[in-house]
Amino acid sequence: MSEPEIYCPCCAWWPGGADRWECTRNGCGTQWNTFWTRGVCPGCGHQWRNTACLRCGEFSPHSSWYHYPDPQESEAPEQTRIVQAGS
């Protein structure tokens, strides 16, 4: 399986490596790029199920940020056979 493309399911914003989210669980305060850990805070170990977009502010399920390429698009194009009339 190919690596997923990561972007906001609401506005299609692509987070960069320098972008950071802050864990607000029980005053943890850890700042990290949530996509490096698939939403798990490295400070307290909390699994965030929803992720806020730093551009549009909308919350979406963390898993919906991962967009996998269609495997059929990466295959070789189908061969077509030309059929002449009367064949």
C-alpha positions in Angstrom: 0.0 0.0 0.0 1.2 3.5 -0.9 1.8 6.2 1.7 -1.3 8.3 2.3 -1.7 11.9 1.4 -2.6 13.9 4.5 -4.9 16.8 4.2 -8.0 18.3 5.9 -11.2 16.6 4.8 -13.0 19.9 5.1 -10.8 22.4 3.2 -8.1 20.3 1.7 -5.3 22.1 3.6 -2.0 20.1 3.7 -0.2 20.3 7.0 3.6 20.8 6.8 6.3 19.3 9.0 6.6 22.5 11.0 2.9 22.6 12.0 2.2 21.8 15.6 -0.9 20.9 17.6 -1.1 21.2 21.4 -2.4 18.5 23.8 -5.0 20.0 26.1 -5.7 16.8 28.0 -5.3 17.2 31.7 -3.0 20.2 31.2 -0.4 18.1 29.3 0.6 21.0 26.9 2.8 18.9 24.6 3.2 20.4 21.2 3.9 18.1 18.3 2.9 17.3 14.7 -0.1 15.0 15.3 0.5 13.2 12.0 3.9 11.9 13.1 2.2 9.8 15.7 -1.3 9.2 14.1 -2.9 11.3 16.7 -1.2 9.9 19.9 0.3 12.6 22.2 3.9 11.7 22.9 3.7 13.5 26.2 0.7 11.7 27.9 -0.1 8.9 25.4 -3.7 10.2 24.8 -5.2 9.0 21.4 -6.9 12.0 19.8 -9.9 10.8 17.8 -10.5 14.2 16.3 -8.1 16.7 14.8 -8.6 20.4 14.3 -7.5 22.0 11.0 -5.1 24.8 11.7 -6.5 26.6 8.6 -10.3 26.3 8.7 -10.7 25.4 12.4 -13.0 22.5 11.7 -12.7 19.2 13.7 -12.7 15.9 11.8 -12.0 12.3 12.8 -8.2 12.0 12.7 -8.4 9.0 10.4 -10.3 11.0 7.8 -7.2 13.1 7.2 -5.4 10.2 5.6 -6.2 9.8 1.9 -4.9 6.7 0.2 -4.3 6.6 -3.6 -6.7 4.5 -5.6 -4.7 1.3 -6.2 -6.4 0.9 -9.7 -4.9 4.3 -10.8 -1.4 3.0 -10.2 -1.8 -0.1 -12.4 -0.9 0.0 -16.0 -3.7 1.2 -18.3 -5.9 -1.5 -19.8 -5.1 -2.6 -23.3 -7.9 -1.9 -25.7 -8.6 -4.0 -28.7 -9.7 -2.4 -31.9 -12.6 -4.3 -33.5 -13.3 -3.6 -37.1 -16.9 -3.6 -38.4 -17.8 -7.1 -39.7 -15.2 -8.9 -37.6 
